[in-house]
């Protein structure tokens, strides 16, 4: 059986555009590297970790593992399910949770779920 090479999807050009860098030169200038270095990074998909993380932050993604696939865009926090939360909705969450606790016995529901795990 012949082995197949699997090409991995290189998302760095897309991430560069999301971060607001129209050209490789724009990104290279921002990160203080030569354009040929940036070109090599994009072609190979191998980029310095600190540059990759900063690029993700500039593109609106959160670099914390618990927040994987969450991102900021258009003044909202976007969930992995593509639901945008505006600041006023986020500010109202404690009130909504308290209302759910009072109305539906939320605390008992959470305790029951925790005991199941």
C-alpha positions in Angstrom: 0.0 0.0 0.0 1.4 3.4 -1.0 1.5 6.0 1.7 -0.3 9.2 1.0 1.0 12.6 2.1 -1.6 14.7 3.8 -1.2 18.4 3.3 -2.3 20.3 6.3 -4.4 23.4 5.9 -2.2 26.5 6.2 -4.3 29.1 7.9 -1.6 31.7 8.4 -2.4 33.8 5.3 -6.1 34.0 6.4 -5.1 34.8 10.0 -2.8 37.5 8.7 -5.7 39.1 6.9 -8.0 38.8 9.9 -5.3 40.5 12.0 -5.5 43.5 9.6 -2.3 42.9 7.6 -3.2 43.2 3.9 0.2 42.1 2.7 3.0 39.9 3.9 5.1 43.1 4.0 2.7 44.8 6.4 2.9 41.8 8.8 6.7 41.5 8.4 7.1 45.2 9.3 4.9 44.9 12.3 6.8 41.9 13.7 10.1 43.3 12.6 11.2 40.5 10.3 12.2 40.4 6.7 9.4 39.8 4.2 11.1 36.7 2.9 11.0 35.3 6.5 7.3 36.0 6.7 6.8 34.4 3.2 8.7 31.3 4.4 6.5 31.1 7.6 3.3 31.3 5.5 4.5 28.8 3.0 5.7 26.2 5.5 3.0 26.9 8.1 5.8 27.0 10.7 5.8 30.2 12.5 7.4 31.3 15.8 5.1 30.6 18.7 5.1 34.1 20.1 4.4 35.5 16.6 1.5 33.0 16.1 -0.1 33.9 19.4 0.2 37.6 18.9 -1.2 37.2 15.4 -4.2 35.3 16.8 -4.8 38.1 19.4 -4.6 40.8 16.8 -7.1 38.7 14.7 -9.5 38.8 17.7 -9.0 35.3 19.1 -8.3 34.6 22.7 -5.1 32.7 23.4 -6.3 30.8 26.5 -7.1 27.1 26.2 -10.4 27.4 28.1 -11.5 30.0 25.5 -10.6 28.0 22.5 -12.6 29.1 19.4 -14.0 32.2 21.2 -13.0 35.5 19.5 -13.6 39.2 19.6 -15.0 41.0 16.6 -17.2 44.0 15.9 -17.3 44.9 19.6 -18.7 41.5 20.6 -17.4 38.3 22.2 -18.3 35.5 19.7 -18.9 31.9 20.9 -17.8 28.8 19.1 -21.5 28.5 18.0 -21.1 32.0 16.4 -23.4 33.8 18.9 -22.3 37.3 19.5 -22.4 38.7 23.1 -22.4 42.5 23.4 -21.0 44.1 26.6 -24.5 44.9 27.9 -25.5 41.3 27.5 -22.4 40.1 29.4 -23.0 42.7 32.1 -26.6 41.3 32.6 -25.5 37.7 33.0 -25.3 37.8 36.8 -28.9 39.1 37.0 -30.1 36.5 34.5 -28.3 33.7 36.5 -29.9 34.9 39.7 -33.3 35.0 38.1 -32.8 31.4 36.8 -31.7 30.3 40.2 -34.8 31.8 41.8 -37.2 30.6 39.2 -35.9 27.2 38.2 -33.8 26.0 41.1 -30.7 26.4 39.1 -28.4 25.6 42.1 -30.0 22.2 42.5 -29.6 21.4 38.8 -25.9 22.3 38.9 -25.3 20.2 42.1 -27.1 17.2 40.4 -24.9 17.5 37.3 -21.7 17.8 39.4 -22.6 14.7 41.4 -23.2 12.8 38.1 -19.6 13.5 36.9 
